[in-house]
Amino acid sequence: MARIAVIGAGAGAMAAAARLAVAGHRVVVCEREATYGGALGRFEREGFGFDTGPALLHLPAVYRDLFVKTGREPLESVLTLTQVDPASRHVFPDGTAVSLPNASRGGVLAALDGALGAGAGERWSDFLGRARDAWDATRRPLLEEPLWAEWQVLGRDPYPAVRRRGLFGRGKGPTTATLAEVARRELSDPRLIALLESHATAYGFDPRAVPASAAVLPYMEQTFGTWYPAGGMRALADAVHARCLERGVEFRFGVPVERIVVADGRAAGVVTADGEVTEAEYVVAGVTPRALAGLVPGGAPWEASDAPAGPPPGAAPARMTVALALRGARPDGAAHRTVVHTDDRAAELAAVFGGGGAPVAPTVTVLRPDDPATRPDDAHEAVTLTATVAAPGPGGLSADGAEMLAERMTERAEAAVPGLRERLLWREVLPPTGEALLPGPALAGGGGRFLHPANRTRIPGLYAVGGWSHPGGGPAHAGMSGAIVAGLIVNGDDWHGST
């Protein structure tokens, strides 16, 4: 039995902690905040409840596997998961709206043909077929295995070359196009392009710069489904935390770690802000690469040749959240998620990724869960608005700037919630901070710029976990990060992943 110190209590860190405890190790988690969950936060006021981070779950198999591997009680015995249907509704600038069924490729094809015109569904379906090729080529190295020592090979984009007309037909080998270029060439319809690019921007990716392999994002969602846990995504964090406690994991909240102890060349424990030393044979750090570099002697815990550095600091945009408390019951048949697309896509991309300020009319995701846990009674409704925005400066987003952006988002949301203004009781603005930056999932291509630092570090016994390390951000990817770190510690650094 080894002593293991875990820094942070995010989803990935807790997933690793539960697996390590079941393997017989003594695990202590030090969390600087007063609670667990990391990005899976919740805001509550006057009987209303709102998710403040990711609001839907994709690839629920990741957490089903966690609960199977850490005990006999399956995930569904402690958490009610419901497939969201339709998976999403999209409202485009020309007034066109389309509802996409959950995990039904044929249903999506028919819906797109019906709303956007004959042929739209087939173009989207053909695109997803090529996205499947990219998924099949990268699923294991980007989700289930530790980052390869030869990670540079993942810098090649696995998305198949676009089909060309003429004598030469389809090109050979993978494409080097960006997602935006592929969208223009293969989808042509601006509404289909907006549909595709909204999947990228929701994860904080600029479609003009991200490789075409980002096509796996809509493929993953439409293939494996979109799920909502009763009680919101915070309920998933509650379930994982409870599983950790059941397996004997010790949590220390309000305890920042100031330094990682390195003795005889390997990690040997942590020192907290109160000066307490927790000795450990292994240290698992669920913090950003920059924060981890400040905790170890010598700075960066990765050798430049051993792992990609990931996107440059400050490049990730942020998530703006607005909580709306409404009088009146949620209408029957209301879509759980509606994406109201911007009127000016070019201006939005320039504002979010080019430092051009807040767009006049950002793309807004409107979340209307049919969940009693989100409202004081059935005569009220809780609605959450989110938008991807430019990362705030050192001083954060000003109060006036946040309120102005929230007003624009509310205006956009009226396309999804008719009569919104008349029903509004109050609005709470949750502006982005440094903690609201979006780490995207790892993607192949782009020369490796969209990979994340490896879970193994240059310091033996020190591992990185969570959305800022391999395989990247999002609840499912963070859960896989926990599985990989636990596998490396239990099986040794030569472990190659699940089989």
Buried (B, 14 or more C-beta within 10 A) or exposed (E): EBBBBBBBBBBBBBBBBBBBBBBEBBBBBBBBBEBBBBBBBBBEEEEBBBBBBBBBBBBBEBBBBBBEBBBEEEBEEBBEBBEBBBBBBBBBBEEEBBBBBBBBBEBBBEBBBEBBEEEBBEBBBBBBEBBBBBBEBBEEBBBBBBBBEEBEEBBBBBBBBBEEEEEEEEEEEBBBBBBBBBBEEBBEBBBBBBBBBBBBBBBBBBBBBBBBBBBBBBBBBBBBBBBBBBBBBBBBBBBBBEBBEBBBBBBBEEBEBEBBBBEEEBBBBBBBEEEEEBEBBBBBBBBBBEBBBEBBEEEBBBEEEBBBBBBEEEBBBBBBBBBBBBEEEBEEEBBBBBBBBBBBBEBBBBBBBEEEBBBEBBBBBBBBBBBEBBBEEEEBBBBBBBBBBBBBEEEBBEEEBBBBBBEBBBBBBEBBBEEBEEBBEEBBBBBBEEBBBBBBBBBBBBBBBBBBBBBBBBBBBBBBBBBBBBBBBBBBBBBBBBBBBBBBBBEEEEBEBEE
